[in-house]
Each structure stands twice: as C-alpha cells, then as structure tokens.
Amino acid sequence: MTDFSTSSFEMRPPRFEAVSISQWQSWHWQHQNRLRSAADFDGVCQLSDGERAAFDKGADRFRVAVTPHYAALMARSGDCPIRRQAVPHLDELKIQSFERSDPLAEEEHMPVPGLTHRYPDRALLYVSHHCPVYCRHCTRKRKVSNPTTAASMAQVEAGIGYISETPEIRDVIISGGDPLTLSDARLDHILGRLREIAHLDVIRLGTRNPVTLPQRVTDELAALLRRHAPIYVNTHFNHPAEFCRESADALKRLVTAGCVVGNQMVLLKGINDEAKIVMSLNRGLLRHGCRPYYILQCDMAQGITHFRTPLATGLEIMDHLRGRIGGVGVPDFVVDLPGGGGKVELLPDYIVDRRSSEHGEVVRFRNFDGEEFDFVDVAPP
Ligand code: SF4
C-alpha cells in the first residue's frame, strides 16, 4: 500500500522506466500516454485471460483509459483495488433487468441539454464527457467516454443561461465526465460566467483528477480557482492505495487556493467494503485538508452490479466510524434513489428501546461500543 509520501514516479512500472521526471509530472504527457488497449498493459501488470477478453468484448461499450500515474499505483500482479477500478472485467457485460442506463434519471430532468435540474435549489452542469481514467464503476457510462455526447460550448452557454434565468437555483455543480479535462482558459470562462450570476451561493466542481491525474492541479489552475473562490471541490478517493505524493500536492494546492475540498467515496465490493479501509482512507484525507463528505451506495447502473454491496455493509461501516473518529471524519452514507428520487441518508439504529415513565418517555440508546444509556425525552408541545 502506498502513502502520501511516495511519488508515483518512484513506483512507475517497467514500461515507463525511460520516462523523465518532467515528462511524468506533466499532465499533458500523462494524458497523451494513457493506457487504452490490452497491449498497453505489457510492462505494467499481467492481465488475466478474463481481463483480456473484457478488452475485446467490452471496449466499445465503455472505453478504457488509465493514466500512467494511476497505473503506477497498481500491483504488478494479482488483484488490487486500483486495478479493479480501472481494468475492464467480463462482469461488466452482464446486464441485469433491474439495472438502468440512467439510474438517477438525469436525462429526464433536463430543462436544456447538458443541465440536470432535479432539486429546487441545485443544478448539475455537464461540461465534458471525458476523464483521465474511465472508472469501471462509473454511474454515467451512458455518456462518459462517448465523444458523440461531448458538451459543446454553445450547450454549456445555454446551461449557464438557464441558471441565470432561474433564481431558485442557488448551487451549481460543474460535472461531467471530469471538468478538469477542459483547458484552464475554458474553465476560467465558465467559472467567470457563473460568478456573474448574483443568485448563486455555491459553485462546486466534481473532479477525480486529484486521484487519477493529480499533475493536472498545477499552480496555474490553483491560481485560477483562487480568482473565483470559494470553489467547493468534491473529489473521489476510494482506497488508501490511491494516496501518493502527487495527490497530496494536488490537495494542498486546492486547499491553499481557498477551495473547500470534500471526498465522495463510492462503496465498492472487494475494494473498500471494510471499516478499517474506510477509516484509514478518511484519516489520510483529513490529514490533507479533504473532508470525507459522502459514502455513496453504488447505483443501479448497467454493468456495475458486481461492484455493489448490501446496504448493511455501509451501515456497519458507519457504525464503526462513529465514535472512533471525530465527526469531521464521518461522512454521510447515502443512497441516490433510482428514477431521480434524490439522496437519502442511512444511519445505524441507535435506539434499542422506548418505555414510558412518570417524567416522560425513556429512550434507551446504545453507543458505538454497544453500551446502553437511558435518555428521558420531553413531551412534544
Ligand atoms: S471520473 Fe467520475 S465521471 Fe469519470 S469515469 Fe470516473 S466515476 Fe465516471
């Protein structure tokens, strides 16, 4: 397992041995040298027969792209949490009848193309359908990685126009794909246009670049974000094996640029479905100014059921975190309801009994350690 002090350059696989440090730390070089085919993984890790078959049969369903940086974090052989998230698997081809291509009905709630308006005060603006790494558990496979669905500048402008004409929208999430696949100039333009809208309280940026391409978070990008501060950045670390010096530097740049940084972990079977892994992830993130914000139950998206865990797993993890790490390290465990129902938060049940007494109802709670305590409630007015 890596930590925040080791550079991915030091862990680079034999395929990239001749690469210089300046190439490695250039996000353009990383982007141009992404691994896209089974052959590209020669000298990186040994693919299994199943993984090779998944490349052959599934690449047109959901593309493969892995930055050399992210590939460097992979174990050279055998299973590992990075590999599971980035290398295709034959299970992706098993489509089940209850799965949905658009599980959150984002397309149904589009008043203009490329903008989802589902909650009264919030809107999602899709500015790019590209990502440095195509995560195999992506919930937006229906359009992410598909060049024919990429947002044009005219579409983004129409989305911004809708936001400016809809005063009940107070919070906009710039999403995709990954918005940091855009150039600094284009991002600057979009952020500037949004900042002109007086009724917006919150501008959020959803990006996995601090994990998959941390080199993208340059000093220039940080200066740009500072000009539009405060920007709420939500990133997506799923496992402590994703920690390295480059991601620590990226988080530091974001934090010192005045960004409020949070993490949205997706609960994934065989990757992070153990309390001790989530604890270690959250402690590492907190040390670097990134607040664990959500644990997201994996959606009912097509071809990702092999990643899903029972709801009970998330509740067990929450039960373990509560009391063992300060509240700032305890995210909300949420299910995004299919069909656009929105997010609901799930909590372990801490009430074990209720009984009446002469003073009012006595509620018996259990704490994180299983000890029980009585609390006398007051009667409702
Ligand atoms: S970075 Fe986000 S949008 Fe892109 S493939 Fe991964 S989960 Fe999907």
Boltz pocket constraint, residues with backbone or C-beta under 6 A from the ligand:
constraints:
  - pocket:
      binder: B
      contacts: [[A, 130], [A, 131], [A, 133], [A, 134], [A, 135], [A, 137], [A, 138], [A, 139], [A, 140], [A, 144], [A, 176], [A, 177], [A, 178], [A, 208]]
      max_distance: 6.0
